[in-house]
Amino acid sequence: MEYIISDIHGCFEQYQRLLEKIKFSPEDKLYVLGDAIDRGPEPVKVLQDMMKRSNVIFVLGNHDFIMYTLMKKLSEVITEENYNKYLTTEFLLDYNLWFQDGGWITAKQFIKLDYSEKMHILDYIAEASLYEIIENNRKEYRLVHTGPGNFEPDKSLDEYDLYDFLDERTDYTRRYYQEENVFLVTGHTPTVCIKGWEKPEVYKKNGHIAIDCACVSGGNLAAFCVETEEIVYVKGL
């Protein structure tokens, strides 16, 4: 079976319970649509668990990307000679904004790791996909963290740039792909924030499947099964 989840946001216990609930096995495949880290209590453990599973496919989210860019710089050896290159005003501002948005939990745990484990995690994030496409039962599921920005219906996903998949809020009132058997599967925007829906449950309408059910803020962590279209939930924080 193939499953899709999103926006774990450091909720390691809920993530583990969800895997148990779907009876996730080495024969299954799990797509994680970004934002595995920040805000929740155990972001590094979430990443470490994903890394050890060859059947987990990681799609990059904005929180993961920000963490990567900041921690990559801080993992360099900073000296009197090069600190101006790394510790710029722009970097410090970005770091402060990330801290305020739940990044402090990730940073606190990350800096305790030895150098080789830090590099292993950063390499893992660097290798994450920007999108994935699944075909099953004559249906096509296009998996992204959010967006895509600058959308054009005839534009293939590999024609978009990095930020199109990280910065843009998906417009759930709009059908992006006119084909009824093509679905855009996204995270990033909690379903409780989708106007007219506003529930911590998977949203399916207008060719969208939105699966960020606000686990880290009292909602649910959801898994969507591609083959059966069944949705499984565990209660969030």
Stockholm file with secondary structure:
# STOCKHOLM 1.0

chainA/1-237         MEYIISDIHGCFEQYQRLLEKIKFSPEDKLYVLGDAIDRGPEPVKVLQDMMKRSNVIFVLGNHDFIMYTLMKKLSEVITEENYNKYLTTEFLLDYNLWFQDGGWITAKQFIKLDYSEKMHILDYIAEASLYEIIENNRKEYRLVHTGPGNFEPDKSLDEYDLYDFLDERTDYTRRYYQEENVFLVTGHTPTVCIKGWEKPEVYKKNGHIAIDCACVSGGNLAAFCVETEEIVYVKGL
#=GR chainA/1-237 SS CEEEECCCTTCHHHHHHHHHHTTCCTTSEEEECSCCSSSSSCHHHHHHHHHTCTTEEEBCCHHHHHHHHHHHHHTSCCCTTTHHHHSCHHHHHHHHHHIIIIIHHHHHHHTTSCHHHHHHHHHHHHTCBSCEEEEETTEEEEECSSCCSSCCTTCCGGGSCGGGGTTCCCCTTSCSCCSTTEEEEECSSCGGGSTTTCSSSCEEETTEEECCCBGGGTSEEEEEETTTCCEEEEECC
#=GC SS_cons         CEEEECCCTTCHHHHHHHHHHTTCCTTSEEEECSCCSSSSSCHHHHHHHHHTCTTEEEBCCHHHHHHHHHHHHHTSCCCTTTHHHHSCHHHHHHHHHHIIIIIHHHHHHHTTSCHHHHHHHHHHHHTCBSCEEEEETTEEEEECSSCCSSCCTTCCGGGSCGGGGTTCCCCTTSCSCCSTTEEEEECSSCGGGSTTTCSSSCEEETTEEECCCBGGGTSEEEEEETTTCCEEEEECC
//
